[in-house]
Amino acid sequence: MIRTVGVLVLAAAVTGCSPTRAPVDAPAGPSAVPLVGAGFPPTAAEARTRLAALEVAWGRN
């Protein structure tokens, strides 16, 4: 038991595990890509029109 705990502590020290360390790939801030633009999101009527135009073709990608 003591040997297992010692190995885990050693492994954590070697890999640099730290509960106070911030993640390296954390986003810096909000996305630069806008979520609303010309034609997006579509109106309900436009969405219904687009959905009605979809073709269902079984067995095709």
Secondary structure, 3 states (H helix, E strand, C coil): CHHHHHHHHHHHHHHCCCCCCCCCCCCCCCCCCCCCECCECCCHHHHHHHHHCCCCCCCCC
